[in-house]
Amino acid sequence: MKQETKSEQDMNAARETWIDEVMESLDGMQPAEPGPFLWTRIVGKTQAVKNIPAGYMWLAAASFAILVLVNVLVIKPKQDQTSVNHSLAEQFQLDTPSTIDYN
């Protein structure tokens, strides 16, 4: 086990003294008290909020619906273009690159 030197003991004692001083300085603290009419002012401000007109609500709902629709269309996986090309080629009785004889 390591023995503490005199300077380490002095540093530890100084640190303990500082910790005790800080803890004693907190002894007289009390929680903060709100003003007597704080709750009344908060309730008054929340009741002062105006109603939103119905037209704005419909506009917001329509905008949201359009946004969702655009996102679905963008995210939706697209059909493979080669399968579309092959189906069109078969429909018009064209040779597709996979059936062409290169010999």
N, C-alpha and C positions, 0 to 999 in steps of 0.2 A: 504494500500500500504506500502511496506517495505521501510524504510529509510536507505540510505547508510551510513555506518560508515566512519570515516576519513581514515582508512587504505584501504577500498574498493575504495574510491574516489582517493586516491594516486595511487593505482594499475591501475585503469581505465585511469588516466592521463598518467601514464608511458606507458601503452599499446598504447594509442593514439599517444604519442610522437614517440614510436618505429615504428608504422605503417606509420606515416608521414615521418620519416627518410628513411624507405624502399622505399616508393613511390617516394621520391625525388631522390633517387639513380638511379632510372630507367629513369629519365628525359633525359639523354644524350645518351640513347641507340639508335642504328640504325640497320636496318636489315642487315644480312650478305650478302655480294656480292660475287657471284661466280667468278672464274678466267676468264679472257677473252677468253681462248681457251677450256673451259670445254665442251661446246656443241660439238665442233669439235672432241674432244677426245672420247666422248660418241658415236657419229655417226661412227667414225673410228673403234671402237671396235665392234659395232654391224655389220658392214659390213665385218669384218674379220672372222665371223663365217663360217666354212666350210660346204659344202653341204654333206648330209648323203647319202652314196651309196644306190642304189635301193635294193640291196640284203638284207641289214640290215632292210630296211623298210618292205619288204615282210616277213622277219623273225619275226619282231615285230608284224605284223598283224596276222600271223599264230599263234604266241604264245598267242596273245590276244583272238583269236577265240577259241583256245583249252581251255584257262582259262574259257571263258564264257560257253563253252559246258560242262566242268566238273562241274561248279557251277550249271548249270541247272539240270544236272543229279543227283547231290547230293541233291538239294533243292526239286526236283520234288517229290510229295507225292508217296510213294510206295503203290502198291495194297495190300490189306489186305491178309495176308498169309493164314488165315483160309478159305477165299473164294476160293483161289487157290487150297487148299487141297481138299475142297468139290467138286470143279469142276473136279479135277483129279479122285477123288473117284467115282463120278458119271460116268465119262467116262469109267473107267475100271470096272464098276458095282460092286464096293466094298461097304460094309456097312460103313456109316459114323458114328461117335460116337453119333450123334443126332438120328439116326434111329435104333441103337442097342437096343434090348429088354433085360434088365438086370434081368427079373423075371424068 
